């Protein structure tokens, strides 16, 4: 991820992340991303960078057809990813400032990770950094956070993971503070022989309209557009192509 706040959030809960997100169809999402990349950039086995790669579930499928690299701000998330992806280069880095001595044909940043940025300035810097790591004709694919007009405060959501020796229940409550979403998460984590513990985390997200995100991406030198059909309902995808 990017900020120290989000790194702490995902670091604390890295070992339960895959269990709680087992509902996601990563293979289908990768097929969708590859189709967008083919239409927007270069066809074939393209060099692919996944920023905010987390535990590496997208990379697990991408690596079958592409040379891949992952970047994430959480060492604990990357520890899980390294067990999943032996031999894949995985780098600890902030999406605003990481520097790799390599360029790619595709840069992806998924699961609304840019929502953890703290300002529009951070977004501009991040998009410029993505563009810096692209080959000419390359494409950036970003899954944004919820549009401000569609964010719903005072909502309660629950998600559970029922493993053989670990049980996790996550309850989330949403609120809004200006252009920030505020999600209060409460986790109950039960482990066989160790009892149950409670972890409370507040996650703050930046709410930016789709039109403004397209403008910010274009300011980074990318031909930008928004696709309403994304990977998750209501999120869509931002796509930017670097001039040749």
Rosetta blueprint (number, residue, H / E / L):
1 X L
2 X L
3 X L
4 X H
5 X H
6 X H
7 X H
8 X H
9 X H
10 X H
11 X H
12 X H
13 X L
14 X H
15 X H
16 X H
17 X H
18 X H
19 X H
20 X H
21 X L
22 X L
23 X L
24 X L
25 X L
26 X H
27 X H
28 X H
29 X H
30 X H
31 X H
32 X H
33 X H
34 X H
35 X H
36 X H
37 X H
38 X H
39 X H
40 X H
41 X L
42 X L
43 X L
44 X L
45 X L
46 X L
47 X L
48 X E
49 X E
50 X E
51 X E
52 X L
53 X L
54 X L
55 X L
56 X L
57 X H
58 X H
59 X H
60 X H
61 X H
62 X H
63 X L
64 X L
65 X L
66 X L
67 X L
68 X E
69 X E
70 X E
71 X E
72 X E
73 X L
74 X L
75 X H
76 X H
77 X H
78 X H
79 X H
80 X H
81 X H
82 X H
83 X H
84 X H
85 X L
86 X L
87 X L
88 X L
89 X E
90 X E
91 X E
92 X E
93 X L
94 X L
95 X L
96 X L
97 X L
98 X L
99 X L
100 X L
101 X L
102 X L
103 X L
104 X E
105 X E
106 X E
107 X E
108 X E
109 X E
110 X L
111 X L
112 X L
113 X H
114 X H
115 X H
116 X H
117 X L
118 X L
119 X L
120 X H
121 X H
122 X H
123 X H
124 X H
125 X H
126 X H
127 X H
128 X H
129 X H
130 X H
131 X H
132 X H
133 X L
134 X E
135 X E
136 X E
137 X E
138 X E
139 X E
140 X E
141 X E
142 X E
143 X L
144 X L
145 X L
146 X L
147 X L
148 X H
149 X H
150 X H
151 X L
152 X L
153 X L
154 X L
155 X L
156 X E
157 X E
158 X E
159 X E
160 X E
161 X E
162 X E
163 X L
164 X L
165 X L
166 X E
167 X E
168 X E
169 X E
170 X E
171 X E
172 X E
173 X E
174 X E
175 X E
176 X E
177 X E
178 X L
179 X L
180 X E
181 X E
182 X E
183 X E
184 X E
185 X E
186 X E
187 X E
188 X E
189 X E
190 X E
191 X E
192 X L
193 X L
194 X L
195 X E
196 X E
197 X E
198 X E
199 X E
200 X E
201 X E
202 X E
203 X E
204 X E
205 X E
206 X E
207 X L
208 X L
209 X L
210 X H
211 X H
212 X H
213 X H
214 X H
215 X H
216 X H
217 X H
218 X H
219 X H
220 X L
221 X L
222 X E
223 X E
224 X E
225 X E
226 X E
227 X E
228 X L
229 X L
230 X L
231 X L
232 X L
233 X L
234 X L
235 X L
236 X L
237 X E
238 X E
239 X E
240 X E
241 X E
242 X E
243 X L
244 X L
